[in-house]
């Protein structure tokens, strides 16, 4: 299988798990070491595998009905970008 189709499949699985609110599983779709990093503009920066797990715990609490809808996909070997809409009811 070519790299870009594998990337697209991995990103699609990640977003599917987010939409299903499987927070404990979704973080395992990312790098599980100190290279892990997530910059969620409205929430903060989360570093390392534990930081990413904390991000998903925060998201799951703050937005219990979070939903992601992708409107555009851009891929080159080694990099996948998604544009879309994130909706949810903010619970704090």
C-alpha positions in Angstrom: 0.0 0.0 0.0 1.3 3.4 -0.9 2.2 5.9 1.9 -0.6 8.5 1.3 -3.4 6.0 1.4 -2.0 4.6 4.6 -1.8 8.1 6.0 -5.4 8.8 5.0 -6.5 5.6 6.6 -4.7 6.4 9.9 -6.1 9.9 10.1 -9.6 8.7 9.3 -9.3 6.1 12.1 -8.1 8.8 14.5 -11.0 11.1 13.7 -13.5 8.2 13.8 -12.3 7.4 17.4 -12.6 11.1 18.4 -16.2 11.2 17.0 -17.0 8.1 19.0 -15.4 9.6 22.1 -13.1 6.7 22.6 -10.5 8.9 24.3 -8.4 6.2 25.8 -8.0 4.5 22.4 -7.6 7.7 20.3 -4.4 8.8 22.1 -2.9 5.4 21.1 -3.2 6.4 17.4 -0.4 9.0 18.1 3.2 8.7 18.9 3.5 7.2 22.4 6.7 8.8 23.5 8.2 12.3 24.3 7.9 13.4 20.6 4.1 13.6 21.1 2.9 17.1 21.0 -0.5 18.7 20.6 -1.1 22.4 20.3 -4.9 22.9 20.8 -5.1 26.7 20.5 -8.1 27.3 22.7 -7.0 24.8 25.4 -3.2 24.8 25.6 -0.1 22.8 24.7 0.3 19.2 25.7 3.7 17.5 25.5 4.6 13.9 25.6 2.3 10.8 25.6 1.0 11.7 29.0 0.3 15.2 27.9 -1.7 14.0 24.9 -3.7 11.7 27.2 -4.5 14.7 29.4 -5.6 16.7 26.3 -8.2 14.0 25.5 -9.4 13.8 29.1 -9.8 17.6 29.0 -11.6 17.5 25.6 -13.9 14.7 26.8 -14.9 16.6 29.9 -15.2 20.0 28.2 -17.0 18.9 25.1 -18.9 15.7 25.8 -20.8 15.8 22.5 -17.7 16.8 20.3 -18.1 16.1 16.6 -15.6 16.6 13.8 -16.6 17.0 10.2 -13.9 17.1 7.6 -14.4 19.4 4.6 -11.0 19.1 2.9 -8.0 16.8 2.9 -4.4 17.6 1.8 -1.7 14.9 1.8 1.9 14.6 0.7 4.2 11.8 1.8 4.8 12.2 5.5 2.2 14.9 6.1 -1.6 14.9 6.3 -3.7 18.1 6.9 -7.4 18.2 7.5 -9.7 21.2 7.4 -13.1 20.9 9.0 -15.6 21.9 11.6 -15.5 20.9 15.3 -18.8 21.3 17.1 -19.8 20.5 20.6 -21.5 21.9 23.7 -18.9 23.5 26.1 -19.3 22.1 29.6 -16.3 23.8 31.2 
